[in-house]
């Protein structure tokens, strides 16, 4: 399990640990999220499912699977080709983890 992905997904939405707990409907406690992110415990299958739903990312991505590729046609069609390469890469990375 890639613990950094849990923190990356939460922080990518700008959520604190407490906010993540609230947005999960209280189904995953603040302490549990903190322990998962610190690598002190493995999340259960149901916790992964809840956190993936809360963070709007794929469960398999949270578990460490590579993010799917984003077709460049999609990037260009959305006008992202007008962004700087660093900004474009940031957007593509977000699209990939949320697919």
Phi, psi and omega in degrees: 000137181263098186296328179300331181293324178297313179293317180301316181294316180295311182291331177298333176266358180074027183265140170280171176299317179296319178295320179299320177298313180298315181292340175277002182074021181077009182285339176230123184286160177302316181297320179296314179299315180300317180292321177297312182295328180276353180079016180277345175205152177276137177286149174285168178299321181290326177293320176299316181298315181294315182291324176297317178295316181298317184271356181057048175232168180282142177301316182295330176293317177301326181280356175113000179292148177295148177288144179296153178289148177255120180299134180299333177299322177294317179300312181292322182295332180269006178077012182288344179293348178274352179280163172295159183298324179293317179293319179299317180296322178297317179294315180299318178299318177296317178300316183297317183282342181264353180290000000 
